Amino acid sequence: MITIKNAEQIALMRKAGALLYETLRTVAKAVRPGVTTLELDRLAEAFIRDHGAVPSFLGYEGFPGSLCTSADNCVIHGIPSDRQVLREGTVLSLDCGLILEGWQSDSALTVPVGEISSEAKRLIGITERSFFAGAKAAVNGNRLGDIGNAVQRVAESAGFGVVRDYTGHGIGRDMHEEPSVYNFGRPGRGQRIQAGMTLAIEPMITAGDWHTDEGDDGWAVLTRDGKPAAHYEHTVVVRDSGLPEILTLPGYQWEEETNGPDPL
């Protein structure tokens, strides 16, 4: 069942979103060659708990981390490890969620480790642009297919693939609520979007073919062709009129940029 949030509930989700923004900002600043993904995970957990919140990923369906750390051809759900030492040129996706005062927030971004190739930079940039295109379609009266179609058009027109097997989602008291938010689709199709809906919109874009396989650990999702991927996500709330508020990007005004700001 899709839940419509009232002004008080949205205010609490806004607080959770602001804290998650600061969490990912702190973790992203620590990314550099020689750091392990487990160190990043511990940093995220400590920051979240020090600010009175709880990591929502930790223990979720058995997941062992507070962060998903997905490097290069790992699209999503990479498990932090003390054996995974970051190397120059790596593309690293950081996905994190937290619970503050009973309300969830979910966000992700992809960052370079040191210097990366121009094509990897382009992949990250297009993934971010595809999010903002999709989010612009999350307006009262539109349909979910409008979001997916907007994401798909940006990514595929740049020659990249759009992962089909994993989606964004509704969010609120629970991390995963209805509806599923696909990153592809036909405009004018699907569930009607309503004011008060809170959605985690999260393009997962690949440098090559979009097909994926599950890794041996039962969590990591890997590109089948071995090419890198990027992931970008924010929690948004649909307003009565106009474009949505991005709860995990505090203070963002849509008029400032055409394709969205730098992630941090």
Buried (B, 14 or more C-beta within 10 A) or exposed (E): EBBEBEEEBBEBBBBBBBBBBBBBEBBBEEBEEEBBBBBBBBBBBBBBEEEEBBBBBBEEEEBBBBBBBBBBBBBBBBBBBEEBBBEEBBBBBBBBBBBBEEBBBBBBBBBBBEEBEEEBEBBBBBBBBBBBBBBBBBBBEBBBBBBBBBBBBBBBEBEBBBBBEBBBBBBBEBBBBEBBBBBBBEBEEBBEBEBBBBBBBBBBBBBBEBEBEEBEEEBBBBBEBEBBBBBBBBBBBBBEEEBBBBBBBBEBEBEEEEBBBEBE
